[in-house]
Structure formats: C-alpha cells, structure tokens
C-alpha cells in the first residue's frame, strides 16, 4: 500500500511482539497502528501514533489519538508532523 500510494518510508515492520520496546530500540518517531491499546501505550511514551481505522476498531473513541482512515491521510498527517517538528 505504501509504494502503491508513493508514500516514502524507511522501514516497514510487521509482527513486532513488543512494539514499544521496538520503537525505543529503533528511535521510531511515528507509528501507524490499528490496536487502540498499543496506540495508547506508544502515545504515553512519546511516540506519535496514528490510529488506523478498521472495521474492528471503528467504534472505539480515540479522542486523544489522531485517527486516520486511509493511506492518503497517513501521508498528509506525516507531512504535517514533519513540518511541525
């Protein structure tokens, strides 16, 4: 999906068991996630997290975490984040 939408990225990690530890060990600044609990944990530890909407989580209130609906929104959010930081 990222290549299909011409979204540049350094690494794509799938299946990391401890995402917080992985982020800390690899200096990850931005994370896209569909698990609300993981989003909360990462945000609480200073990692900018975007909550990717799926059918499984569409009814979860994500007031404190920015929700994204598609990869185009992910790209726009990351562009904004990079300009602000």
Secondary structure by P-SEA (a helix, b strand, c coil): ccccccccccccccccccaaaaaaaacccccccccaaaaaaaaaaccbbbbbbcccccccccccbbbbccaaaaaaaaaaaaaac
